[in-house]
Amino acid sequence: MEPITLTLGQKFEIEKFSREIDNSNDVQALRSIAKDLLVAWKQQQAASAWALRQRQGL
């Protein structure tokens, strides 16, 4: 099975946003970002599970 890899553009985006997070002193903004990322992570998990079910014909 082929490993999942990030595109160069995705790697640049990660670096850009990582630097913004590192430079932030706004705790409320960081909490908001963390919550948004948590929702996005769980939505991605749900989408992956859905795609797997579709592929398996369930």
C-alpha positions as CSV (number, residue, x, y, z in Angstrom):
1,M,0.0,0.0,0.0
2,E,1.3,3.4,-1.0
3,P,1.9,5.8,2.0
4,I,0.0,9.0,2.3
5,T,2.2,12.0,1.5
6,L,1.6,15.7,1.6
7,T,2.0,17.9,-1.5
8,L,4.7,20.6,-1.5
9,G,1.9,23.2,-1.2
10,Q,0.4,21.5,1.9
11,K,3.9,21.4,3.5
12,F,4.3,25.1,2.9
13,E,0.8,25.8,4.4
14,I,1.7,23.8,7.5
15,E,4.9,25.8,7.9
16,K,3.1,29.1,7.4
17,F,0.4,28.3,9.9
18,S,2.9,26.8,12.4
19,R,4.8,30.0,12.4
20,E,1.6,32.0,13.0
21,I,0.8,29.8,15.9
22,D,4.3,30.1,17.3
23,N,4.2,33.9,17.1
24,S,0.8,34.2,18.7
25,N,0.4,35.4,22.3
26,D,-3.4,35.4,22.1
27,V,-4.5,32.4,24.2
28,Q,-8.2,32.8,23.1
29,A,-7.2,32.7,19.4
30,L,-5.0,29.6,20.0
31,R,-8.0,27.9,21.8
32,S,-10.2,28.7,18.9
33,I,-7.6,27.4,16.4
34,A,-7.3,24.2,18.5
35,K,-11.1,23.7,18.5
36,D,-11.3,24.3,14.7
37,L,-8.5,21.8,14.1
38,L,-10.3,19.2,16.4
39,V,-13.5,19.6,14.3
40,A,-11.6,19.3,11.0
41,W,-9.7,16.2,12.3
42,K,-13.0,14.5,13.3
43,Q,-14.6,15.5,10.0
44,Q,-11.7,14.0,8.1
45,Q,-12.0,10.8,10.1
46,A,-15.7,10.6,9.2
47,A,-15.0,11.3,5.6
48,S,-12.3,8.6,5.5
49,A,-14.6,6.1,7.1
50,W,-17.4,7.0,4.6
51,A,-15.1,6.6,1.7
52,L,-13.9,3.2,2.9
53,R,-17.5,2.0,3.4
54,Q,-18.3,3.2,-0.2
55,R,-15.3,1.3,-1.6
56,Q,-16.4,-1.8,0.3
57,G,-19.9,-1.5,-1.0
58,L,-21.5,-1.2,2.5
